[in-house]
Structures are given as C-alpha cells and as structure tokens.
Amino acid sequence: MYPHSLFWHYLWLAPHALQVIIAVAMVRRHLVREFPLFLSYTVFQVVQGSVLFALDHSERVTGYFYWQSQCVALAIAVVLRFGVIWEIFSHAFRSYPAIAELSRVLLRWGGVALLLAGVAIALYAPGADLQRLDFGVHVVDRTVSLTQTGLLVLLFVFSSYLGLAWRSYVFGIAVGMGIFSAVDLATLAIRVEMGPFPGDYVLDFITMAAYHMCALIWLAYVLAPEPARGTTVERVPEHNLEQWNADLQRLLTR
C-alpha cells in the first residue's frame, strides 16, 4: 500500500462517498433532468476517484502510468466542469430567455476557445508529448477554475435581481464549485510563487479538505427542500435585467 496517512485516506475517500449519496438523492428527487451535467460530473468524480485510489495502492502500477491516468481524468473533469458552468447560467437566467441564450452562445464559444488554447499550449510547450498534454490540460483547468470563481461572485451580486434564493439548488451547486475553484487557484499561486518547499504537502490537504467541504455543501442543498423561486425582480435602472432581456430578444429575433 502506498504510504499515506489515515487522514489523507479519509480526505480522499469521504467526498466520493458523499457524492454517491448526492447522486442517489438527485435521482430520488427527480433532479436528473434538471441538472444532468452536474449529476454526470458527480458520478464521474466517484468513478475516477475510486479508480485512481485503486491505481495509487497497486504495486503493479508505475508512477508514469498513474500520471497518465490522472491527466486523462483531469481532462474529462475539465470538460464536465465547464458543462456545469453552462448549466448554472442556464438556470440562473431562465426567467430571461434572451439573456440565457446569449450566455449559452458566449459559453459555447468560450469552450471552443479554451479547447483550442489547450491544444495550442500542448503542441508548443516544451517536453515530451504527455508532458505537453498535461501542461495544456492544467492551463485550461485553471482557466475553468477562474471562471467558476467569477461565477460565484456574479451570483452573489445578482442573486436578488435574478430572484434566485440562496437555498436554491443552482445556488448551492455554484457555491460548492466556486469555493473549490478559489481554493485550488490559491494553492496553485502559492506553489508557483514558492516552488517546492518543506511541508508543501499541506497544500494538498487544504485542497482535499476544501473539496470535502464542497461535497458537504452539495449534499446539504440536495437533501433540503428548495424554496420557490422569486417571481418579482427588483427594478433598479442601473441593473434592469428585464429591459436587457427585452432588448436582446429584439436583437435575436431580427
């Protein structure tokens, strides 16, 4: 068995055990059709976490093969996380179809741009083929993390204008994603600034603990009843979303 502490094992396995409960709860509460991408991300995290855990503890698996597997898993997770961003935007602006359509277009082309950027970085980065691929995937992953962090800030600022209750499922999903992305970006910044240093493994514990907290947040939101979405939107001239929606609707139907 690979030498990790008991606490390390707990932080690795516990979030995925919680995500099994989340997936079951989503099916029982008929949330599959409403949040299919978040459910797909949840199930994938359980599968990839279990597979990587088994590979990490197998004496037959080389470090290079584990690294390959981790790189592929990260690439798939990045795609699913970007899909969850699209899903959150769709739900947040569903009362404003024109704005929702514009956000979908922007995210669609943003996803294409991220994919092309990742491929370009992988092609022109120094090192072997797998090293270039790993570097490109990590750059795209950090970009998606930055987008999710910005999304959390956006929902905090505009939640009242969108009629989006803090106890709604979409808000809980965004909070969990945003918190993990913010912590992930912070630990990466420390690694880049300081490089390898004694005790840098603590950053791994921080990232894993943050993901554990996010899984608890998602579980709490999924198990709690969702309040009715507000039907009235605060009318403030500087942030009149209804007017924006009407203007965009006219542009899209021309």
C-alpha positions as CSV (number, residue, x, y, z in Angstrom):
1,M,0.0,0.0,0.0
2,Y,1.2,3.5,-0.9
3,P,2.3,5.3,2.3
4,H,-0.3,7.9,3.1
5,S,-1.7,8.9,6.5
6,L,-5.1,7.9,7.7
7,F,-6.3,11.5,7.4
8,W,-5.1,11.5,3.8
9,H,-7.2,8.4,3.0
10,Y,-10.2,9.9,4.7
11,L,-10.0,13.2,2.7
12,W,-9.6,11.1,-0.5
13,L,-12.5,8.7,0.1
14,A,-15.0,10.7,2.1
15,P,-16.0,13.3,-0.5
16,H,-16.7,10.5,-3.1
17,A,-18.8,8.6,-0.6
18,L,-20.8,11.8,0.0
19,Q,-21.1,12.1,-3.8
20,V,-22.7,8.7,-4.0
21,I,-25.4,9.9,-1.6
22,I,-25.7,13.1,-3.7
23,A,-26.3,11.1,-6.9
24,V,-28.9,8.8,-5.2
25,A,-30.6,11.8,-3.7
26,M,-30.8,13.6,-7.1
27,V,-32.4,10.5,-8.7
28,R,-34.9,10.2,-5.9
29,R,-35.8,13.9,-6.0
30,H,-36.1,13.8,-9.8
31,L,-33.3,16.3,-10.4
32,V,-31.7,14.2,-13.2
33,R,-33.5,16.1,-16.0
34,E,-32.9,19.5,-14.3
35,F,-29.2,19.1,-13.6
36,P,-27.9,16.3,-15.9
37,L,-24.4,17.7,-16.3
38,F,-23.9,18.2,-12.5
39,L,-25.1,14.6,-12.0
40,S,-22.7,13.4,-14.7
41,Y,-19.8,15.3,-13.0
42,T,-20.8,13.8,-9.6
43,V,-20.8,10.3,-11.0
44,F,-17.6,10.8,-12.9
45,Q,-15.8,12.1,-9.7
46,V,-16.9,9.0,-7.8
47,V,-15.6,6.7,-10.6
48,Q,-12.4,8.5,-11.3
49,G,-11.7,8.9,-7.5
50,S,-12.2,5.1,-7.0
51,V,-10.1,4.1,-10.0
52,L,-7.2,6.5,-9.1
53,F,-7.3,5.3,-5.5
54,A,-7.0,1.7,-6.6
55,L,-4.2,2.5,-9.0
56,D,-2.4,4.5,-6.3
57,H,-2.4,1.5,-4.0
58,S,-1.5,-1.1,-6.6
59,E,2.1,-2.3,-6.6
60,R,1.8,-3.2,-10.3
61,V,1.1,0.3,-11.4
62,T,4.0,2.6,-12.2
63,G,4.1,6.2,-11.3
64,Y,4.2,7.1,-15.0
65,F,1.0,5.1,-15.7
66,Y,-0.7,6.7,-12.7
67,W,0.3,10.1,-14.0
68,Q,-1.1,9.3,-17.5
69,S,-4.4,8.2,-15.9
70,Q,-4.6,11.3,-13.8
71,C,-4.0,13.5,-16.8
72,V,-6.8,11.8,-18.8
73,A,-9.2,12.1,-15.8
74,L,-8.4,15.7,-15.3
75,A,-9.2,16.4,-19.0
76,I,-12.6,14.8,-18.7
77,A,-13.3,16.6,-15.4
78,V,-12.4,20.0,-17.0
79,V,-15.0,19.4,-19.8
80,L,-17.7,18.4,-17.3
81,R,-16.9,21.4,-15.0
82,F,-17.3,23.7,-18.0
83,G,-20.6,22.0,-18.7
84,V,-21.7,22.6,-15.2
85,I,-20.9,26.3,-15.6
86,W,-23.2,26.3,-18.7
87,E,-25.9,24.5,-16.7
88,I,-25.7,27.1,-13.9
89,F,-26.0,30.0,-16.2
90,S,-29.0,28.4,-18.0
91,H,-30.8,28.0,-14.7
92,A,-29.8,31.4,-13.3
93,F,-31.2,33.3,-16.3
94,R,-34.1,31.0,-17.2
95,S,-36.6,33.8,-16.4
96,Y,-34.8,35.9,-19.0
97,P,-34.6,33.7,-22.2
98,A,-32.8,36.2,-24.3
99,I,-30.0,36.7,-21.7
100,A,-29.9,32.9,-21.2
101,E,-29.5,32.4,-25.0
102,L,-26.7,35.0,-25.1
103,S,-24.9,33.3,-22.1
104,R,-25.1,29.9,-23.8
105,V,-23.6,31.4,-27.0
106,L,-20.8,33.0,-25.1
107,L,-20.1,29.9,-23.1
108,R,-20.2,27.7,-26.2
109,W,-17.7,29.8,-28.0
110,G,-15.7,30.3,-24.8
111,G,-15.5,26.5,-24.5
112,V,-14.2,26.2,-28.1
113,A,-11.6,28.9,-27.3
114,L,-10.5,27.1,-24.2
115,L,-10.2,23.8,-26.2
116,L,-8.1,25.5,-28.9
117,A,-5.9,27.2,-26.3
118,G,-5.3,23.9,-24.6
119,V,-4.4,22.2,-27.8
120,A,-2.1,25.0,-28.8
121,I,-0.3,25.0,-25.5
122,A,0.0,21.2,-25.6
123,L,1.6,21.4,-29.1
124,Y,4.0,24.2,-28.4
125,A,5.0,23.6,-24.8
126,P,8.4,22.1,-24.2
127,G,8.9,18.4,-23.1
128,A,7.6,15.0,-24.2
129,D,4.2,14.5,-25.7
130,L,2.5,13.6,-22.5
131,Q,4.2,16.4,-20.6
132,R,2.9,18.9,-23.1
133,L,-0.6,17.4,-22.9
134,D,-0.6,17.5,-19.1
135,F,0.6,21.2,-19.2
136,G,-2.2,22.2,-21.6
137,V,-4.9,20.4,-19.6
138,H,-3.7,22.1,-16.4
139,V,-3.8,25.6,-18.0
140,V,-7.3,25.0,-19.2
141,D,-8.3,23.6,-15.8
142,R,-7.0,26.8,-14.1
143,T,-9.0,28.9,-16.6
144,V,-12.2,27.0,-15.8
145,S,-11.5,27.4,-12.1
146,L,-11.1,31.1,-12.6
147,T,-14.4,31.2,-14.5
148,Q,-16.2,29.3,-11.7
149,T,-14.8,31.6,-9.1
150,G,-16.1,34.6,-11.1
151,L,-19.5,32.9,-11.4
152,L,-19.8,32.6,-7.7
153,V,-19.1,36.3,-7.3
154,L,-21.6,37.0,-10.0
155,L,-24.4,35.0,-8.4
156,F,-23.7,36.7,-5.0
157,V,-24.0,40.1,-6.6
158,F,-27.0,39.5,-8.8
159,S,-28.9,36.9,-6.8
160,S,-31.6,39.4,-5.7
161,Y,-32.1,40.7,-9.2
162,L,-32.4,37.2,-10.6
163,G,-34.9,36.2,-8.0
164,L,-32.5,33.4,-7.0
165,A,-32.9,32.2,-3.4
166,W,-29.7,31.3,-1.5
167,R,-31.3,27.9,-0.7
168,S,-31.9,27.0,-4.4
169,Y,-30.2,24.0,-5.9
170,V,-28.4,26.1,-8.6
171,F,-27.0,28.5,-5.9
172,G,-25.7,25.5,-3.9
173,I,-24.0,23.9,-6.9
174,A,-22.4,27.3,-7.8
175,V,-21.2,27.9,-4.2
176,G,-19.5,24.5,-4.0
177,M,-17.9,24.8,-7.4
178,G,-16.8,28.4,-6.7
179,I,-15.3,27.6,-3.3
180,F,-13.2,24.7,-4.6
181,S,-12.1,26.6,-7.6
182,A,-11.0,29.6,-5.4
183,V,-9.0,27.3,-3.0
184,D,-7.5,25.5,-6.0
185,L,-6.3,28.7,-7.6
186,A,-4.9,30.0,-4.3
187,T,-2.9,26.8,-3.6
188,L,-1.6,26.9,-7.2
189,A,-0.5,30.5,-6.8
190,I,1.4,29.5,-3.6
191,R,3.1,26.6,-5.5
192,V,4.1,28.9,-8.4
193,E,5.4,31.6,-6.1
194,M,7.3,29.5,-3.6
195,G,8.2,26.4,-5.6
196,P,8.9,23.1,-3.8
197,F,9.3,23.7,-0.1
198,P,9.4,21.6,3.1
199,G,5.8,20.8,4.1
200,D,4.3,21.8,0.8
201,Y,2.2,18.6,1.1
202,V,0.0,20.7,3.4
203,L,-1.4,22.4,0.3
204,D,-2.7,19.0,-0.9
205,F,-4.5,18.6,2.4
206,I,-6.0,22.1,2.0
207,T,-7.3,21.3,-1.5
208,M,-8.7,17.9,-0.5
209,A,-10.3,19.4,2.7
210,A,-11.9,22.2,0.5
211,Y,-13.4,19.6,-1.8
212,H,-14.7,17.7,1.2
213,M,-16.5,20.8,2.3
214,C,-17.9,21.4,-1.1
215,A,-19.3,17.8,-1.2
216,L,-21.0,18.6,2.2
217,I,-22.5,21.8,0.8
218,W,-23.9,20.0,-2.3
219,L,-25.3,17.2,-0.1
220,A,-27.0,19.7,2.2
221,Y,-28.6,21.6,-0.7
222,V,-29.7,18.4,-2.4
223,L,-31.3,17.0,0.7
224,A,-33.0,20.2,1.8
225,P,-36.3,21.3,0.1
226,E,-35.8,24.0,-2.5
227,P,-37.8,27.2,-1.9
228,A,-39.9,28.7,-4.6
229,R,-38.1,30.9,-7.0
230,G,-38.9,34.6,-6.6
231,T,-41.3,35.9,-9.2
232,T,-40.6,39.6,-8.7
233,V,-37.3,41.2,-9.7
234,E,-36.1,44.3,-8.0
235,R,-36.3,47.2,-10.5
236,V,-33.2,49.2,-10.4
237,P,-32.4,51.4,-13.5
238,E,-28.7,50.5,-13.5
239,H,-29.4,46.8,-13.3
240,N,-32.7,46.4,-15.1
241,L,-32.4,42.8,-16.4
242,E,-35.9,42.8,-17.8
243,Q,-35.0,45.7,-20.0
244,W,-31.8,43.9,-21.1
245,N,-33.7,40.8,-21.8
246,A,-36.3,42.7,-23.9
247,D,-33.5,44.5,-25.9
248,L,-31.6,41.2,-26.5
249,Q,-34.9,39.5,-27.5
250,R,-35.4,42.1,-30.2
251,L,-31.9,41.7,-31.5
252,L,-32.1,37.9,-31.6
253,T,-35.4,37.9,-33.5
254,R,-34.3,40.4,-36.2
